[in-house]
Amino acid sequence: MIKQIVEYKDYNGEQRKEELYFNLSEAEVVEMQFSEKGGIVSYLRKILIEKDDGNILKYFKDLILMAYGEKSPDGRYFIKDEETKKHLLYSPAYSQLFMKFARDPKAGFEFIKGVIPEQYSSQLNNDAIDDNKVFDPISMDYVDKNTGDGDSAKIEDTKK
């Protein structure tokens, strides 16, 4: 389970700071393993290495909503019903979190590693992330984080 602290202005113009919790149980990850060709880890590696922007953004939305929940006061339950997910999806907090991952692939990668159980996250490696590139959702391109220059060509896997 990981906690993300998100700051945003609500629809009344009030500044807010919320702690949001995300977790995928081993059972949920196993279900995901069988729902994707080659398993979820293979799928994640593929979209990270290929820099498949459309799939990365869709996947982050799905993953954020799938992993989001609220802890019960006694800590015995992690409630992830549709109503809870809708409250997040329709809030400015979701937009802030989504844009954080869209702009910073490394933050998104760390989020993925944080929500899935360690035995699966250890199969992902940091080589899939280029520290010098960030995704610009406006141009739908990876740009150099220092210069802002775009690189419309896909970044190739250097392990070929």
Contacts in CASP RR format, 6 or more apart in sequence:
PFRMAT RR
TARGET T0000
AUTHOR 0000-0000-0000
METHOD contacts of the structure
MODEL  1
MIKQIVEYKDYNGEQRKEELYFNLSEAEVVEMQFSEKGGIVSYLRKILIE
KDDGNILKYFKDLILMAYGEKSPDGRYFIKDEETKKHLLYSPAYSQLFMK
FARDPKAGFEFIKGVIPEQYSSQLNNDAIDDNKVFDPISMDYVDKNTGDG
DSAKIEDTKK
1 21 0 8 1.000
1 22 0 8 1.000
1 23 0 8 1.000
1 78 0 8 1.000
1 115 0 8 1.000
2 21 0 8 1.000
2 22 0 8 1.000
2 23 0 8 1.000
2 111 0 8 1.000
2 114 0 8 1.000
2 115 0 8 1.000
3 19 0 8 1.000
3 20 0 8 1.000
3 21 0 8 1.000
3 22 0 8 1.000
4 19 0 8 1.000
4 20 0 8 1.000
4 21 0 8 1.000
4 22 0 8 1.000
4 97 0 8 1.000
4 111 0 8 1.000
5 17 0 8 1.000
5 18 0 8 1.000
5 19 0 8 1.000
5 20 0 8 1.000
6 17 0 8 1.000
6 18 0 8 1.000
6 20 0 8 1.000
6 93 0 8 1.000
6 96 0 8 1.000
6 97 0 8 1.000
7 15 0 8 1.000
7 16 0 8 1.000
7 17 0 8 1.000
7 96 0 8 1.000
8 15 0 8 1.000
8 16 0 8 1.000
8 18 0 8 1.000
8 91 0 8 1.000
8 92 0 8 1.000
8 93 0 8 1.000
8 95 0 8 1.000
8 96 0 8 1.000
9 15 0 8 1.000
9 16 0 8 1.000
9 92 0 8 1.000
10 16 0 8 1.000
10 91 0 8 1.000
10 92 0 8 1.000
11 92 0 8 1.000
16 93 0 8 1.000
18 93 0 8 1.000
20 68 0 8 1.000
20 88 0 8 1.000
20 93 0 8 1.000
20 97 0 8 1.000
21 68 0 8 1.000
21 69 0 8 1.000
21 70 0 8 1.000
21 71 0 8 1.000
21 78 0 8 1.000
22 64 0 8 1.000
22 67 0 8 1.000
22 68 0 8 1.000
22 69 0 8 1.000
22 111 0 8 1.000
22 114 0 8 1.000
22 115 0 8 1.000
23 67 0 8 1.000
23 69 0 8 1.000
23 78 0 8 1.000
23 115 0 8 1.000
24 32 0 8 1.000
24 66 0 8 1.000
24 67 0 8 1.000
24 115 0 8 1.000
24 116 0 8 1.000
24 117 0 8 1.000
25 117 0 8 1.000
26 117 0 8 1.000
26 119 0 8 1.000
28 66 0 8 1.000
29 40 0 8 1.000
29 116 0 8 1.000
29 117 0 8 1.000
29 120 0 8 1.000
32 39 0 8 1.000
32 40 0 8 1.000
33 39 0 8 1.000
33 40 0 8 1.000
33 41 0 8 1.000
36 42 0 8 1.000
36 43 0 8 1.000
37 43 0 8 1.000
40 116 0 8 1.000
40 120 0 8 1.000
41 120 0 8 1.000
41 123 0 8 1.000
41 124 0 8 1.000
44 59 0 8 1.000
44 112 0 8 1.000
44 124 0 8 1.000
45 124 0 8 1.000
45 128 0 8 1.000
46 52 0 8 1.000
47 55 0 8 1.000
47 56 0 8 1.000
47 59 0 8 1.000
48 56 0 8 1.000
48 105 0 8 1.000
48 109 0 8 1.000
48 124 0 8 1.000
48 128 0 8 1.000
48 129 0 8 1.000
49 128 0 8 1.000
49 157 0 8 1.000
50 154 0 8 1.000
50 157 0 8 1.000
51 142 0 8 1.000
51 154 0 8 1.000
51 155 0 8 1.000
53 135 0 8 1.000
53 140 0 8 1.000
53 141 0 8 1.000
56 105 0 8 1.000
56 135 0 8 1.000
57 102 0 8 1.000
57 137 0 8 1.000
60 98 0 8 1.000
60 101 0 8 1.000
60 102 0 8 1.000
60 108 0 8 1.000
60 111 0 8 1.000
61 98 0 8 1.000
63 111 0 8 1.000
63 112 0 8 1.000
63 115 0 8 1.000
64 88 0 8 1.000
64 94 0 8 1.000
64 97 0 8 1.000
64 98 0 8 1.000
64 101 0 8 1.000
65 85 0 8 1.000
65 88 0 8 1.000
65 89 0 8 1.000
66 80 0 8 1.000
67 80 0 8 1.000
67 115 0 8 1.000
68 80 0 8 1.000
68 84 0 8 1.000
68 85 0 8 1.000
68 88 0 8 1.000
69 78 0 8 1.000
69 79 0 8 1.000
69 80 0 8 1.000
69 84 0 8 1.000
69 85 0 8 1.000
69 88 0 8 1.000
70 78 0 8 1.000
70 79 0 8 1.000
70 84 0 8 1.000
71 77 0 8 1.000
71 78 0 8 1.000
71 79 0 8 1.000
72 78 0 8 1.000
72 79 0 8 1.000
88 94 0 8 1.000
99 137 0 8 1.000
100 107 0 8 1.000
100 108 0 8 1.000
101 107 0 8 1.000
101 108 0 8 1.000
101 111 0 8 1.000
102 135 0 8 1.000
102 137 0 8 1.000
103 134 0 8 1.000
103 135 0 8 1.000
103 136 0 8 1.000
103 137 0 8 1.000
104 134 0 8 1.000
104 135 0 8 1.000
105 129 0 8 1.000
105 130 0 8 1.000
105 133 0 8 1.000
105 134 0 8 1.000
105 135 0 8 1.000
106 129 0 8 1.000
106 131 0 8 1.000
109 124 0 8 1.000
109 126 0 8 1.000
109 128 0 8 1.000
109 129 0 8 1.000
112 121 0 8 1.000
112 124 0 8 1.000
113 121 0 8 1.000
113 124 0 8 1.000
114 121 0 8 1.000
127 158 0 8 1.000
127 159 0 8 1.000
130 142 0 8 1.000
130 155 0 8 1.000
132 144 0 8 1.000
132 145 0 8 1.000
132 146 0 8 1.000
133 142 0 8 1.000
133 143 0 8 1.000
133 144 0 8 1.000
133 145 0 8 1.000
133 151 0 8 1.000
133 155 0 8 1.000
134 142 0 8 1.000
134 143 0 8 1.000
134 145 0 8 1.000
135 141 0 8 1.000
135 142 0 8 1.000
135 143 0 8 1.000
136 142 0 8 1.000
136 143 0 8 1.000
136 148 0 8 1.000
136 150 0 8 1.000
139 150 0 8 1.000
141 150 0 8 1.000
141 151 0 8 1.000
141 152 0 8 1.000
142 150 0 8 1.000
142 151 0 8 1.000
142 155 0 8 1.000
143 149 0 8 1.000
143 150 0 8 1.000
143 151 0 8 1.000
144 150 0 8 1.000
144 151 0 8 1.000
END
